[in-house]
Amino acid sequence: MNRRACLIALAGLPLTRALAATEPAAESSNHEVVFDAVLPGRTLVFPGDEGAHPGFRTEWWYVTGWLTLPDGSPLGFQVTFFRVRTGIGEDNPSAFAPRQLILAHAAIADPRLGRLRHDQRAARVGFGRAGYATEGARVWLGDWSFEQTGERYEARVNADDFAYTLALVPDGPPMLNGDEGFSLKAPDQGNASYYYSRPQLQVEGSLTLDGHRKTVTGHAWMDHEWSSAYIPEGAEGWDWVGLNLDDGGAIMAFQMRKPDGEALWASATLRSPDGRTEALSPEQIAFTPVREWRSPRTGIDYPVEWRLRLGTRQFILRPLMDDQELESRRSTGTIYWEGAVRLLEAGREIGRGYLEMTGYGEKIQVG
């Protein structure tokens, strides 16, 4: 959900000004921009809806997972591509008009290092530097890309101190979140997204760390979400998890959080090993902080360990390592925590996935 984290302050307008400082300016329009609306009752169609929806303000393809090195050591990985319709220069024929932006984050959670390796990029769409497809998943930014071929995805990242090429194969059809893919973010329908997940992705590929290329395997999760009105009034941020269970099931859960830490809204989808799904109502969901960690760089306190109640079941979320803070001020303008976690029930590990927490340093702003 950044979706999972989309973390774009005012839909990327600060970034637009930064890009304009280095390239010929495009005049903005005085015309009012109308973004496409998220409405109930729309049927998601695949593979068409795996592609971009440029009429909406914000969209992201978000891939997270656990990798295993040849020696058995675990690593977390993440890559997110954001598409942002800025509302600027839409009636300007100039190729420099920043009508659409692509932003990307990528990270490796390496317990041996004790912190994230991460990188970020941003560019306006065009000139071959960045773009997207509207039929099937394909989005790129320089030599970073996420692409769908049939039922198979491929993620490629070449960052400053790491690189990976990963093939990701789903085990079944998309998991529709909310009401058949219509995902509310508040009690009313004014803030919502279209949202589906691809859990239990089988991963194979290569990872390069410190100049050494290694073969990796693992399991991953992909979220695709698009919206024009995401954060409801009164929400400070959100907490989200995507979890692959050892028995083949999956859990997606999130809460929109008020400034006092209480839930403004919550939603969850449970997928059983046989593929059946169940949507939970807000009163069936509770995120309770268990332990905090303070970032030595920003001084922000994050609840890195949680108790999660879903219906009658009680879980513990425990991080692969505490320091998984991601500083993305050069692209989306935000700081947040996004990292690999283990899922425990009755003291036993039953799954692994990713936890994302936003709005702990300052209120998150998303279109």
N, C-alpha and C positions, 0 to 999 in steps of 0.2 A: 504494500500500500504506500510507501514513501513518496510507499509506497509507498508503499508502501510506502515509503517513504517517498510523495513528490514534495520537495522542499524548496519551492521556488518563491522567493519573496516578490510579491506583486507581479507574478507571472513573468519574472525575468527582466523587468524593466531596468534595474541597475546594471545588469549584464549588457543589455542593449546599448546603454550609454557608453559602456566600456568598449564594446565592439565599434561603435560609431567613432570613437576617438582615434582609431587606427585605420579607418577606411572612409571612402567618400560618404558623406551624409545622405540620408534619404529623408525627404520632407514627410512629416507626419500628416495625417488627415484629420480634418475637423468633423468628419462624419462619425456618427455614433456606431460603434461596433456591436453587433448582436452575435453572441456565441450560441452554438447549438445547445439545447437543453436536454438534461437527463430526465426522462419521463418513464413512469411505470408502464408495463405492458409490452415493451419492445422485446422481441425474440432475438437473442444472440445467435448468429449464424456462423458456422465454421466451415472452411478456414478463413472466410472473408473478414470476420471481426478480429482475427489475429493481427490484421494490418492496422495502419494508422487511421485516425478519425480527425482530420485537420480542422473541422469546423468547431471542435470543442476547444476549450481554453488550455487544458492541461491533460497530459497523457504520459503513462510510463510503462515500460517493460522492465521487470525487476526479477533478477535471478540470484538466488542464494543457495548455499549448500555446504556440505561437508565433503572434503577430499581425504583420501588416504594415500600417503607416500609409500614407496616400495618397502620401507622399513617398518610400516605399520603406524607411523605417526599421523595424527589427525591435524587437519587445517580447515579453516573456514574460508569461503570465498563469496564474493558479491560483485555483481555488475548491474548497473541501472542506467537505462537510457530514458531521458525525459524529452518529450516534444512539447513546446510551448507556443501557442498562438498569442502573439503580443498585442494585437489590435493596432499596430503601428504600420502606416504606409500601405494599407490594404488596397487603396485606389491609386497607388503610385506604381507606374510600370518599371521603375528602376530595378535592376537586378540587385542593387545594394539595399533595397528596402527590407528591414528585418521583420518580415511578416511572421516567419516561423523560426524558432530556435531549437537546436538540439544540444542538450547538456548530458554529460555522462560522469558517473562515479564508478570506481572499481577498487576493490580492497582484498587483501589476504589477511586472515587472522592466524598468526603464527605464534603458538605458545612459547616456542624457544626464543623468539624475539621479545615477547611480552607486550607487544602493542601491534596496531594495524600497520601494514604496508598499504598505502593508498595513493590514488592519483585521481585527477579530475580534468575534464575538458569541456569546452563550450564553443559553439560556432553558430552563425546563422545558416539556414538552409540555402544551398546553392553553391555554384562554382566547383562542384564536385567534392567539396570538403565535408559536407554533412547532408543527410537526407533520410527519406523514409519511403516505404511502399504502402499503398492502401489495400492491396490484396495479398494477404499472407504477411507474416511477421518478417520485416526487413527494415533495420534502422542502422545507420552508421555515422561515425564521426572520425574522420581521418582513417587510421588503420585499426580503429576499434569497431566492432560490429556485432550485431545479434541478428541471426537469419534463420528462417524456417525453410526446410526442403522436405516436402511430404509431411510425415509425422515426426521428423527429426529437427532439432534446433542445433545451432552452432554458435558459440560465443567466442569472440577473439578480442584479446586485450594485450596491448604492448605498452606497458607503463615504464616509468623511470627505473624502478628497481625490481620489477617482476613482469612476467608475461604468461599468458595461458591461451591455449586453444582447446576448447571442450565441446564434445558432442553430447547432447542431452536428449534422451529418448523417453517419451511418456509411457506410462503403463496402462493408460485408458483415456477416455474422453475428458474434456475440460470439466472442472468442478465449478459450478455456478454458485456464486455467493449471494447472500441476501435472498430476494424473491426472484429466482430464476435469472440472476445476474444484475438485478436492480438493487443496489446496496445503499441503504439509508445511512447518513452520518449524523442524524438528529431525529427527534420525534416527528418533525414535519417533513414534507417531501421537498423542501426548498434546497436542501443540501444532500446530494446523492451522487453516486457514480455508477457506471456500468463496470462490472468487476467479475473476473473469473480467474481461477488458479489452475496450474498444472503441477500437482504434487507428484512425489515418487518418481522423479526423473532419474533414469539410470545415466551415470556420467562416466565417460572415458575420455582421456586426452593427455595433454602434456602441460607441465608447469615449469617455468624457469625462475629460479631464485638465485640471486648472487652469481649469475652467469652459468649456473648448472641446470641443465634440462633434465626433468624426470617425468616418468609416466605416472599418471594418477588415475584412480577410480573413485567413485563415490555416489552420493544421492543428492538431488537438488530439488528446488521448488521455483516455479515461475509464476509471477503475478502479472496480469495486464489489466490496467484500470484507466478510465478516462472520464473527465468531468469538466463542468464549467463553473460549479459552485460547490466546493469541497468542505472547507472548514466552517462549521456553524458559528454563529455569534455566541460568545461565552465559552468557547473552547480554547484552551491554552496550547494543546498539542494532542498527541495520541500515543498509545502503546499498542503494538501489533506483534503477533507471532504467526509463523507458518511452520508447521511441524510434520515431519514424516515419521510415522510410527513403525516400529519393528515388525508389527503384524501385517503391514501393508496398508493400514489406515492412514488418515491425515486429519489435521486440525488447523483451521484458520480462526483466529480470534483477535478482536481489537476493541479498544475503548477510546472514545473521544473524552479528553480529560479537562475538567474545569480548573481554574487557578488554585483552588483549595485541594486539588488532588482527587476529588470525587468524580465519578463517571457522569458525564452528560449524556452519553449514549454508548451502547455496546452491541456487538454482533459477533456471531460465531457460526462456522460451518463445520460439521463433523462428517467425515467420510469413513465408512466401515471398510474392512478388507475386501468385501465383495462389490464395492463401488457405490453402494447406496449412500445418500447424503441426508443430513438432517440440519435444518437451520434452527438455531437457538434464539430465544427472545432475550432482551436486555436483562430481565430479572433473573435469568438462569446463568448469568455470567458475572464473575467477580475477579478483578485483579487486585491483589493485596501485596504491597511491598514487604520484603523480608529483610533485605540487607542492602545498604548503600555503599557506593564507591565514589570518592572525590577525585576528579581529574587534576593531576598536577600541573597541567598546562592552562586550563581555563577556570579551575576552581568550581566547576559545576558538579553538583551531587546527582548521581544517577542511581535509581534502585535496580541494581544489576541482578538481584535474585528475587523471584516472585512466587507467591502462592496463587494458583489459577484454579478457580472453581468453574466447572462446566456441568450444569445440571447437578447430578448427585456425585460426580467424580471430583476428586481433589488432586491437583498436580503441583509439582515444584519445578520452576524453571531455574536452571543453574548455568552460569556462563562458562564457556571454554576457557576464558581468561577475563579479568575485570576490565582491562584497558582496551575497549573496542570503540572508543570515541572517534568520530569521523568529522574532521574540520573541512568544510567545503565552501569557505567564504569566497574563493576565487571563481566559483561557478554559480551555485545556487544561493550563496550568501548566508548559509546557516551552519550551525554546529549541532550534531546529534549523536546518539549512541546506536550502533547497529552491529550486532554480532552473533556469533554462533553460540547456541545454548543446547543443553541436554534437558530432556523431559523425564521427570521421575514421578512414579506413582507408588505409594506405600514403600518408599525407600529404594525402589528398583528402577533403573533406567529402562524406559520403554520407547524412546524415540529421540530424534535430534532435529534441530531446525535453526531458525533465526528469530531474533527479537529486535524490534526497532522501537526506539523511544525518542520522541521529539518534543520540543517546547519546554525543556528543563532549564535552559539558559535564558531564553526569551521566548515570547509567544511566536508560534509558527504562523507564517502567512502563505496561504496557497489559494490560487484562483478557484 
